[in-house]
Amino acid sequence: MSTPDLSTAKWFKSSRSGNNGDCVEMAHGDTWAALRDSKNPDGPALVFDRKAVTAFLEGVKRGEFDPR
C-alpha cells in the first residue's frame, strides 16, 4: 500500500471526546485509514489498511481486547 496524500483528508474524532485536546483523530479513504494525535495535527499520522482497522474496531466492540 502506498502512502496516501493526507493533505486534503477530512479528520474527525469521537463524539465522546472531550475538549481537553487529548484525542486521536481518524481519516479514511477507500483502502486506508489514518490516525493522528489531535494535539499535533501537523505531526505524523499512522496509516493502516482500512480492512485491518475495521477488523480491529469490530474486535474492540466485541470485547476481544478486554484484559479482565
PDB file with SEQRES, HELIX, SHEET and CRYST1 records, atoms N, CA, C and O in Angstrom:
SEQRES   1 A   68  MET SER THR PRO ASP LEU SER THR ALA LYS TRP PHE LYS          
SEQRES   2 A   68  SER SER ARG SER GLY ASN ASN GLY ASP CYS VAL GLU MET          
SEQRES   3 A   68  ALA HIS GLY ASP THR TRP ALA ALA LEU ARG ASP SER LYS          
SEQRES   4 A   68  ASN PRO ASP GLY PRO ALA LEU VAL PHE ASP ARG LYS ALA          
SEQRES   5 A   68  VAL THR ALA PHE LEU GLU GLY VAL LYS ARG GLY GLU PHE          
SEQRES   6 A   68  ASP PRO ARG                                                  
HELIX    1 AA1 ARG A   50  LYS A   61  1                                  12    
SHEET    1 AA1 3 VAL A  24  HIS A  28  0                                        
SHEET    2 AA1 3 TRP A  32  ASP A  37 -1                                        
SHEET    3 AA1 3 LEU A  46  ASP A  49 -1                                        
CRYST1    1.000    1.000    1.000  90.00  90.00  90.00 P 1           1          
ATOM      1  N   MET A   1       0.857  -1.176   0.000  1.00  0.00           N  
ATOM      2  CA  MET A   1       0.000   0.000   0.000  1.00  0.00           C  
ATOM      3  C   MET A   1       0.900   1.235   0.000  1.00  0.00           C  
ATOM      4  O   MET A   1       1.793   1.367   0.838  1.00  0.00           O  
ATOM      5  N   SER A   2       0.659   2.115  -0.928  1.00  0.00           N  
ATOM      6  CA  SER A   2       1.411   3.370  -0.949  1.00  0.00           C  
ATOM      7  C   SER A   2       0.789   4.357   0.047  1.00  0.00           C  
ATOM      8  O   SER A   2      -0.397   4.280   0.367  1.00  0.00           O  
ATOM      9  N   THR A   3       1.607   5.262   0.515  1.00  0.00           N  
ATOM     10  CA  THR A   3       1.137   6.246   1.491  1.00  0.00           C  
ATOM     11  C   THR A   3       0.200   7.244   0.803  1.00  0.00           C  
ATOM     12  O   THR A   3       0.585   7.870  -0.185  1.00  0.00           O  
ATOM     13  N   PRO A   4      -1.015   7.394   1.312  1.00  0.00           N  
ATOM     14  CA  PRO A   4      -1.962   8.328   0.694  1.00  0.00           C  
ATOM     15  C   PRO A   4      -1.586   9.783   0.987  1.00  0.00           C  
ATOM     16  O   PRO A   4      -0.883  10.072   1.955  1.00  0.00           O  
ATOM     17  N   ASP A   5      -2.059  10.675   0.150  1.00  0.00           N  
ATOM     18  CA  ASP A   5      -1.887  12.115   0.373  1.00  0.00           C  
ATOM     19  C   ASP A   5      -2.919  12.533   1.424  1.00  0.00           C  
ATOM     20  O   ASP A   5      -4.120  12.534   1.156  1.00  0.00           O  
ATOM     21  N   LEU A   6      -2.452  12.881   2.600  1.00  0.00           N  
ATOM     22  CA  LEU A   6      -3.349  13.237   3.704  1.00  0.00           C  
ATOM     23  C   LEU A   6      -3.612  14.735   3.793  1.00  0.00           C  
ATOM     24  O   LEU A   6      -4.302  15.185   4.708  1.00  0.00           O  
ATOM     25  N   SER A   7      -3.073  15.515   2.855  1.00  0.00           N  
ATOM     26  CA  SER A   7      -3.208  16.976   2.932  1.00  0.00           C  
ATOM     27  C   SER A   7      -4.651  17.440   2.793  1.00  0.00           C  
ATOM     28  O   SER A   7      -4.995  18.521   3.271  1.00  0.00           O  
ATOM     29  N   THR A   8      -5.492  16.656   2.155  1.00  0.00           N  
ATOM     30  CA  THR A   8      -6.902  17.046   1.997  1.00  0.00           C  
ATOM     31  C   THR A   8      -7.843  16.115   2.775  1.00  0.00           C  
ATOM     32  O   THR A   8      -9.061  16.164   2.600  1.00  0.00           O  
ATOM     33  N   ALA A   9      -7.268  15.275   3.627  1.00  0.00           N  
ATOM     34  CA  ALA A   9      -8.086  14.330   4.394  1.00  0.00           C  
ATOM     35  C   ALA A   9      -9.026  15.076   5.335  1.00  0.00           C  
ATOM     36  O   ALA A   9      -8.688  16.139   5.854  1.00  0.00           O  
ATOM     37  N   LYS A  10     -10.185  14.516   5.542  1.00  0.00           N  
ATOM     38  CA  LYS A  10     -11.163  15.072   6.486  1.00  0.00           C  
ATOM     39  C   LYS A  10     -11.025  14.292   7.786  1.00  0.00           C  
ATOM     40  O   LYS A  10     -11.443  13.138   7.875  1.00  0.00           O  
ATOM     41  N   TRP A  11     -10.441  14.926   8.786  1.00  0.00           N  
ATOM     42  CA  TRP A  11     -10.167  14.295  10.066  1.00  0.00           C  
ATOM     43  C   TRP A  11     -11.353  14.463  11.008  1.00  0.00           C  
ATOM     44  O   TRP A  11     -12.029  15.491  10.988  1.00  0.00           O  
ATOM     45  N   PHE A  12     -11.602  13.452  11.829  1.00  0.00           N  
ATOM     46  CA  PHE A  12     -12.674  13.532  12.815  1.00  0.00           C  
ATOM     47  C   PHE A  12     -12.241  12.808  14.077  1.00  0.00           C  
ATOM     48  O   PHE A  12     -11.310  12.003  14.063  1.00  0.00           O  
ATOM     49  N   LYS A  13     -12.927  13.107  15.161  1.00  0.00           N  
ATOM     50  CA  LYS A  13     -12.691  12.398  16.416  1.00  0.00           C  
ATOM     51  C   LYS A  13     -14.031  11.961  16.977  1.00  0.00           C  
ATOM     52  O   LYS A  13     -15.081  12.426  16.534  1.00  0.00           O  
ATOM     53  N   SER A  14     -13.992  11.091  17.925  1.00  0.00           N  
ATOM     54  CA  SER A  14     -15.196  10.544  18.521  1.00  0.00           C  
ATOM     55  C   SER A  14     -16.052  11.644  19.125  1.00  0.00           C  
ATOM     56  O   SER A  14     -15.541  12.611  19.690  1.00  0.00           O  
ATOM     57  N   SER A  15     -17.346  11.483  18.998  1.00  0.00           N  
ATOM     58  CA  SER A  15     -18.263  12.432  19.630  1.00  0.00           C  
ATOM     59  C   SER A  15     -18.180  12.339  21.152  1.00  0.00           C  
ATOM     60  O   SER A  15     -18.660  13.238  21.843  1.00  0.00           O  
ATOM     61  N   ARG A  16     -17.588  11.286  21.686  1.00  0.00           N  
ATOM     62  CA  ARG A  16     -17.410  11.119  23.127  1.00  0.00           C  
ATOM     63  C   ARG A  16     -16.141  11.797  23.644  1.00  0.00           C  
ATOM     64  O   ARG A  16     -15.895  11.832  24.849  1.00  0.00           O  
ATOM     65  N   SER A  17     -15.350  12.328  22.736  1.00  0.00           N  
ATOM     66  CA  SER A  17     -14.112  13.003  23.139  1.00  0.00           C  
ATOM     67  C   SER A  17     -14.429  14.311  23.828  1.00  0.00           C  
ATOM     68  O   SER A  17     -15.381  15.005  23.470  1.00  0.00           O  
ATOM     69  N   GLY A  18     -13.632  14.636  24.809  1.00  0.00           N  
ATOM     70  CA  GLY A  18     -13.788  15.911  25.495  1.00  0.00           C  
ATOM     71  C   GLY A  18     -13.074  17.013  24.724  1.00  0.00           C  
ATOM     72  O   GLY A  18     -12.595  16.795  23.611  1.00  0.00           O  
ATOM     73  N   ASN A  19     -13.011  18.163  25.308  1.00  0.00           N  
ATOM     74  CA  ASN A  19     -12.345  19.301  24.678  1.00  0.00           C  
ATOM     75  C   ASN A  19     -10.962  19.560  25.271  1.00  0.00           C  
ATOM     76  O   ASN A  19     -10.445  20.673  25.176  1.00  0.00           O  
ATOM     77  N   ASN A  20     -10.366  18.546  25.877  1.00  0.00           N  
ATOM     78  CA  ASN A  20      -9.069  18.731  26.520  1.00  0.00           C  
ATOM     79  C   ASN A  20      -7.897  18.569  25.553  1.00  0.00           C  
ATOM     80  O   ASN A  20      -6.750  18.787  25.945  1.00  0.00           O  
ATOM     81  N   GLY A  21      -8.155  18.195  24.310  1.00  0.00           N  
ATOM     82  CA  GLY A  21      -7.107  18.081  23.310  1.00  0.00           C  
ATOM     83  C   GLY A  21      -6.342  16.772  23.329  1.00  0.00           C  
ATOM     84  O   GLY A  21      -5.427  16.582  22.528  1.00  0.00           O  
ATOM     85  N   ASP A  22      -6.700  15.867  24.227  1.00  0.00           N  
ATOM     86  CA  ASP A  22      -6.018  14.575  24.304  1.00  0.00           C  
ATOM     87  C   ASP A  22      -6.811  13.519  23.540  1.00  0.00           C  
ATOM     88  O   ASP A  22      -7.359  12.591  24.135  1.00  0.00           O  
ATOM     89  N   CYS A  23      -6.864  13.667  22.240  1.00  0.00           N  
ATOM     90  CA  CYS A  23      -7.708  12.794  21.429  1.00  0.00           C  
ATOM     91  C   CYS A  23      -6.930  12.210  20.257  1.00  0.00           C  
ATOM     92  O   CYS A  23      -5.880  12.716  19.861  1.00  0.00           O  
ATOM     93  N   VAL A  24      -7.470  11.151  19.731  1.00  0.00           N  
ATOM     94  CA  VAL A  24      -6.978  10.568  18.490  1.00  0.00           C  
ATOM     95  C   VAL A  24      -7.981  10.946  17.414  1.00  0.00           C  
ATOM     96  O   VAL A  24      -9.190  10.818  17.608  1.00  0.00           O  
ATOM     97  N   GLU A  25      -7.479  11.409  16.285  1.00  0.00           N  
ATOM     98  CA  GLU A  25      -8.338  11.732  15.152  1.00  0.00           C  
ATOM     99  C   GLU A  25      -8.128  10.684  14.070  1.00  0.00           C  
ATOM    100  O   GLU A  25      -7.053  10.095  13.959  1.00  0.00           O  
ATOM    101  N   MET A  26      -9.168  10.458  13.272  1.00  0.00           N  
ATOM    102  CA  MET A  26      -9.112   9.478  12.203  1.00  0.00           C  
ATOM    103  C   MET A  26      -9.574  10.104  10.894  1.00  0.00           C  
ATOM    104  O   MET A  26     -10.447  10.971  10.872  1.00  0.00           O  
ATOM    105  N   ALA A  27      -8.979   9.651   9.823  1.00  0.00           N  
ATOM    106  CA  ALA A  27      -9.427   9.982   8.467  1.00  0.00           C  
ATOM    107  C   ALA A  27      -9.381   8.674   7.687  1.00  0.00           C  
ATOM    108  O   ALA A  27      -8.634   7.764   8.048  1.00  0.00           O  
ATOM    109  N   HIS A  28     -10.165   8.571   6.628  1.00  0.00           N  
ATOM    110  CA  HIS A  28     -10.113   7.331   5.842  1.00  0.00           C  
ATOM    111  C   HIS A  28     -10.451   7.579   4.386  1.00  0.00           C  
ATOM    112  O   HIS A  28     -11.143   8.532   4.027  1.00  0.00           O  
ATOM    113  N   GLY A  29      -9.937   6.690   3.571  1.00  0.00           N  
ATOM    114  CA  GLY A  29     -10.221   6.659   2.144  1.00  0.00           C  
ATOM    115  C   GLY A  29     -10.776   5.291   1.804  1.00  0.00           C  
ATOM    116  O   GLY A  29     -11.173   4.538   2.693  1.00  0.00           O  
ATOM    117  N   ASP A  30     -10.804   4.967   0.528  1.00  0.00           N  
ATOM    118  CA  ASP A  30     -11.365   3.684   0.108  1.00  0.00           C  
ATOM    119  C   ASP A  30     -10.576   2.489   0.634  1.00  0.00           C  
ATOM    120  O   ASP A  30     -11.164   1.463   0.975  1.00  0.00           O  
ATOM    121  N   THR A  31      -9.253   2.613   0.703  1.00  0.00           N  
ATOM    122  CA  THR A  31      -8.419   1.471   1.073  1.00  0.00           C  
ATOM    123  C   THR A  31      -7.559   1.704   2.302  1.00  0.00           C  
ATOM    124  O   THR A  31      -6.817   0.804   2.695  1.00  0.00           O  
ATOM    125  N   TRP A  32      -7.627   2.852   2.913  1.00  0.00           N  
ATOM    126  CA  TRP A  32      -6.750   3.184   4.036  1.00  0.00           C  
ATOM    127  C   TRP A  32      -7.514   3.892   5.141  1.00  0.00           C  
ATOM    128  O   TRP A  32      -8.590   4.449   4.926  1.00  0.00           O  
ATOM    129  N   ALA A  33      -6.928   3.855   6.325  1.00  0.00           N  
ATOM    130  CA  ALA A  33      -7.410   4.621   7.476  1.00  0.00           C  
ATOM    131  C   ALA A  33      -6.170   5.179   8.169  1.00  0.00           C  
ATOM    132  O   ALA A  33      -5.157   4.491   8.299  1.00  0.00           O  
ATOM    133  N   ALA A  34      -6.260   6.425   8.608  1.00  0.00           N  
ATOM    134  CA  ALA A  34      -5.115   7.088   9.238  1.00  0.00           C  
ATOM    135  C   ALA A  34      -5.515   7.613  10.613  1.00  0.00           C  
ATOM    136  O   ALA A  34      -6.652   8.031  10.829  1.00  0.00           O  
ATOM    137  N   LEU A  35      -4.559   7.581  11.533  1.00  0.00           N  
ATOM    138  CA  LEU A  35      -4.760   8.069  12.890  1.00  0.00           C  
ATOM    139  C   LEU A  35      -3.679   9.094  13.204  1.00  0.00           C  
ATOM    140  O   LEU A  35      -2.533   8.954  12.778  1.00  0.00           O  
ATOM    141  N   ARG A  36      -4.059  10.134  13.958  1.00  0.00           N  
ATOM    142  CA  ARG A  36      -3.086  11.132  14.383  1.00  0.00           C  
ATOM    143  C   ARG A  36      -3.476  11.682  15.747  1.00  0.00           C  
ATOM    144  O   ARG A  36      -4.602  11.496  16.209  1.00  0.00           O  
ATOM    145  N   ASP A  37      -2.542  12.350  16.372  1.00  0.00           N  
ATOM    146  CA  ASP A  37      -2.742  12.993  17.668  1.00  0.00           C  
ATOM    147  C   ASP A  37      -3.389  14.356  17.429  1.00  0.00           C  
ATOM    148  O   ASP A  37      -2.852  15.173  16.681  1.00  0.00           O  
ATOM    149  N   SER A  38      -4.523  14.603  18.052  1.00  0.00           N  
ATOM    150  CA  SER A  38      -5.227  15.879  17.827  1.00  0.00           C  
ATOM    151  C   SER A  38      -4.432  17.080  18.317  1.00  0.00           C  
ATOM    152  O   SER A  38      -4.650  18.197  17.846  1.00  0.00           O  
ATOM    153  N   LYS A  39      -3.505  16.868  19.263  1.00  0.00           N  
ATOM    154  CA  LYS A  39      -2.680  17.981  19.754  1.00  0.00           C  
ATOM    155  C   LYS A  39      -1.610  18.381  18.754  1.00  0.00           C  
ATOM    156  O   LYS A  39      -1.041  19.469  18.852  1.00  0.00           O  
ATOM    157  N   ASN A  40      -1.331  17.508  17.789  1.00  0.00           N  
ATOM    158  CA  ASN A  40      -0.265  17.749  16.830  1.00  0.00           C  
ATOM    159  C   ASN A  40      -0.746  17.431  15.412  1.00  0.00           C  
ATOM    160  O   ASN A  40      -0.257  16.481  14.800  1.00  0.00           O  
ATOM    161  N   PRO A  41      -1.693  18.205  14.881  1.00  0.00           N  
ATOM    162  CA  PRO A  41      -2.269  17.885  13.578  1.00  0.00           C  
ATOM    163  C   PRO A  41      -1.281  17.965  12.414  1.00  0.00           C  
ATOM    164  O   PRO A  41      -1.534  17.390  11.355  1.00  0.00           O  
ATOM    165  N   ASP A  42      -0.177  18.657  12.588  1.00  0.00           N  
ATOM    166  CA  ASP A  42       0.833  18.721  11.532  1.00  0.00           C  
ATOM    167  C   ASP A  42       1.907  17.659  11.706  1.00  0.00           C  
ATOM    168  O   ASP A  42       2.829  17.561  10.897  1.00  0.00           O  
ATOM    169  N   GLY A  43       1.787  16.869  12.756  1.00  0.00           N  
ATOM    170  CA  GLY A  43       2.752  15.817  13.024  1.00  0.00           C  
ATOM    171  C   GLY A  43       2.459  14.577  12.197  1.00  0.00           C  
ATOM    172  O   GLY A  43       1.638  14.612  11.280  1.00  0.00           O  
ATOM    173  N   PRO A  44       3.126  13.493  12.522  1.00  0.00           N  
ATOM    174  CA  PRO A  44       2.969  12.262  11.750  1.00  0.00           C  
ATOM    175  C   PRO A  44       1.608  11.608  11.972  1.00  0.00           C  
ATOM    176  O   PRO A  44       0.951  11.821  12.991  1.00  0.00           O  
ATOM    177  N   ALA A  45       1.213  10.821  11.003  1.00  0.00           N  
ATOM    178  CA  ALA A  45      -0.016  10.029  11.092  1.00  0.00           C  
ATOM    179  C   ALA A  45       0.357   8.576  10.836  1.00  0.00           C  
ATOM    180  O   ALA A  45       1.264   8.281  10.057  1.00  0.00           O  
ATOM    181  N   LEU A  46      -0.343   7.688  11.492  1.00  0.00           N  
ATOM    182  CA  LEU A  46      -0.182   6.262  11.247  1.00  0.00           C  
ATOM    183  C   LEU A  46      -1.219   5.849  10.214  1.00  0.00           C  
ATOM    184  O   LEU A  46      -2.405   6.137  10.380  1.00  0.00           O  
ATOM    185  N   VAL A  47      -0.793   5.184   9.157  1.00  0.00           N  
ATOM    186  CA  VAL A  47      -1.696   4.786   8.080  1.00  0.00           C  
ATOM    187  C   VAL A  47      -1.755   3.258   8.038  1.00  0.00           C  
ATOM    188  O   VAL A  47      -0.730   2.576   8.038  1.00  0.00           O  
ATOM    189  N   PHE A  48      -2.978   2.745   8.003  1.00  0.00           N  
ATOM    190  CA  PHE A  48      -3.220   1.308   8.007  1.00  0.00           C  
ATOM    191  C   PHE A  48      -4.157   0.933   6.861  1.00  0.00           C  
ATOM    192  O   PHE A  48      -4.861   1.776   6.306  1.00  0.00           O  
ATOM    193  N   ASP A  49      -4.145  -0.348   6.527  1.00  0.00           N  
ATOM    194  CA  ASP A  49      -5.121  -0.889   5.592  1.00  0.00           C  
ATOM    195  C   ASP A  49      -6.507  -0.747   6.223  1.00  0.00           C  
ATOM    196  O   ASP A  49      -6.694  -1.098   7.388  1.00  0.00           O  
ATOM    197  N   ARG A  50      -7.465  -0.242   5.476  1.00  0.00           N  
ATOM    198  CA  ARG A  50      -8.786   0.027   6.048  1.00  0.00           C  
ATOM    199  C   ARG A  50      -9.467  -1.246   6.562  1.00  0.00           C  
ATOM    200  O   ARG A  50     -10.146  -1.208   7.588  1.00  0.00           O  
ATOM    201  N   LYS A  51      -9.295  -2.359   5.869  1.00  0.00           N  
ATOM    202  CA  LYS A  51      -9.906  -3.613   6.325  1.00  0.00           C  
ATOM    203  C   LYS A  51      -9.340  -4.039   7.667  1.00  0.00           C  
ATOM    204  O   LYS A  51     -10.068  -4.558   8.514  1.00  0.00           O  
ATOM    205  N   ALA A  52      -8.046  -3.825   7.869  1.00  0.00           N  
ATOM    206  CA  ALA A  52      -7.421  -4.192   9.143  1.00  0.00           C  
ATOM    207  C   ALA A  52      -7.963  -3.330  10.282  1.00  0.00           C  
ATOM    208  O   ALA A  52      -8.211  -3.836  11.376  1.00  0.00           O  
ATOM    209  N   VAL A  53      -8.146  -2.046  10.038  1.00  0.00           N  
ATOM    210  CA  VAL A  53      -8.685  -1.152  11.066  1.00  0.00           C  
ATOM    211  C   VAL A  53     -10.131  -1.524  11.383  1.00  0.00           C  
ATOM    212  O   VAL A  53     -10.536  -1.529  12.545  1.00  0.00           O  
ATOM    213  N   THR A  54     -10.892  -1.831  10.362  1.00  0.00           N  
ATOM    214  CA  THR A  54     -12.289  -2.239  10.566  1.00  0.00           C  
ATOM    215  C   THR A  54     -12.352  -3.501  11.418  1.00  0.00           C  
ATOM    216  O   THR A  54     -13.165  -3.581  12.339  1.00  0.00           O  
ATOM    217  N   ALA A  55     -11.505  -4.492  11.127  1.00  0.00           N  
ATOM    218  CA  ALA A  55     -11.481  -5.727  11.908  1.00  0.00           C  
ATOM    219  C   ALA A  55     -11.073  -5.449  13.352  1.00  0.00           C  
ATOM    220  O   ALA A  55     -11.649  -6.024  14.275  1.00  0.00           O  
ATOM    221  N   PHE A  56     -10.089  -4.577  13.558  1.00  0.00           N  
ATOM    222  CA  PHE A  56      -9.657  -4.216  14.909  1.00  0.00           C  
ATOM    223  C   PHE A  56     -10.800  -3.560  15.685  1.00  0.00           C  
ATOM    224  O   PHE A  56     -11.075  -3.943  16.822  1.00  0.00           O  
ATOM    225  N   LEU A  57     -11.465  -2.577  15.081  1.00  0.00           N  
ATOM    226  CA  LEU A  57     -12.551  -1.873  15.768  1.00  0.00           C  
ATOM    227  C   LEU A  57     -13.714  -2.810  16.087  1.00  0.00           C  
ATOM    228  O   LEU A  57     -14.342  -2.680  17.138  1.00  0.00           O  
ATOM    229  N   GLU A  58     -14.003  -3.744  15.199  1.00  0.00           N  
ATOM    230  CA  GLU A  58     -15.059  -4.721  15.478  1.00  0.00           C  
ATOM    231  C   GLU A  58     -14.664  -5.614  16.655  1.00  0.00           C  
ATOM    232  O   GLU A  58     -15.508  -5.966  17.480  1.00  0.00           O  
ATOM    233  N   GLY A  59     -13.378  -5.982  16.733  1.00  0.00           N  
ATOM    234  CA  GLY A  59     -12.892  -6.764  17.866  1.00  0.00           C  
ATOM    235  C   GLY A  59     -13.000  -6.000  19.175  1.00  0.00           C  
ATOM    236  O   GLY A  59     -13.348  -6.576  20.206  1.00  0.00           O  
ATOM    237  N   VAL A  60     -12.705  -4.712  19.140  1.00  0.00           N  
ATOM    238  CA  VAL A  60     -12.841  -3.870  20.337  1.00  0.00           C  
ATOM    239  C   VAL A  60     -14.293  -3.863  20.792  1.00  0.00           C  
ATOM    240  O   VAL A  60     -14.571  -4.003  21.983  1.00  0.00           O  
ATOM    241  N   LYS A  61     -15.214  -3.704  19.859  1.00  0.00           N  
ATOM    242  CA  LYS A  61     -16.631  -3.669  20.211  1.00  0.00           C  
ATOM    243  C   LYS A  61     -17.098  -4.992  20.820  1.00  0.00           C  
ATOM    244  O   LYS A  61     -17.979  -5.008  21.679  1.00  0.00           O  
ATOM    245  N   ARG A  62     -16.506  -6.099  20.373  1.00  0.00           N  
ATOM    246  CA  ARG A  62     -16.878  -7.414  20.913  1.00  0.00           C  
ATOM    247  C   ARG A  62     -16.162  -7.726  22.219  1.00  0.00           C  
ATOM    248  O   ARG A  62     -16.432  -8.759  22.831  1.00  0.00           O  
ATOM    249  N   GLY A  63     -15.262  -6.862  22.657  1.00  0.00           N  
ATOM    250  CA  GLY A  63     -14.558  -7.067  23.913  1.00  0.00           C  
ATOM    251  C   GLY A  63     -13.378  -8.019  23.812  1.00  0.00           C  
ATOM    252  O   GLY A  63     -12.918  -8.535  24.831  1.00  0.00           O  
ATOM    253  N   GLU A  64     -12.881  -8.263  22.612  1.00  0.00           N  
ATOM    254  CA  GLU A  64     -11.786  -9.216  22.428  1.00  0.00           C  
ATOM    255  C   GLU A  64     -10.482  -8.754  23.092  1.00  0.00           C  
ATOM    256  O   GLU A  64      -9.600  -9.577  23.335  1.00  0.00           O  
ATOM    257  N   PHE A  65     -10.348  -7.500  23.380  1.00  0.00           N  
ATOM    258  CA  PHE A  65      -9.113  -6.973  23.947  1.00  0.00           C  
ATOM    259  C   PHE A  65      -9.285  -6.535  25.394  1.00  0.00           C  
ATOM    260  O   PHE A  65      -8.411  -5.867  25.947  1.00  0.00           O  
ATOM    261  N   ASP A  66     -10.402  -6.903  26.011  1.00  0.00           N  
ATOM    262  CA  ASP A  66     -10.666  -6.571  27.403  1.00  0.00           C  
ATOM    263  C   ASP A  66      -9.750  -7.412  28.285  1.00  0.00           C  
ATOM    264  O   ASP A  66      -9.819  -8.641  28.243  1.00  0.00           O  
ATOM    265  N   PRO A  67      -8.891  -6.774  29.086  1.00  0.00           N  
ATOM    266  CA  PRO A  67      -7.936  -7.541  29.872  1.00  0.00           C  
ATOM    267  C   PRO A  67      -8.537  -8.283  31.063  1.00  0.00           C  
ATOM    268  O   PRO A  67      -7.830  -9.047  31.720  1.00  0.00           O  
ATOM    269  N   ARG A  68      -9.782  -8.086  31.349  1.00  0.00           N  
ATOM    270  CA  ARG A  68     -10.394  -8.754  32.511  1.00  0.00           C  
ATOM    271  C   ARG A  68     -10.702 -10.171  32.247  1.00  0.00           C  
ATOM    272  O   ARG A  68     -11.217 -10.865  33.123  1.00  0.00           O  
TER     273      ARG A  68                                                      
END                                                                             
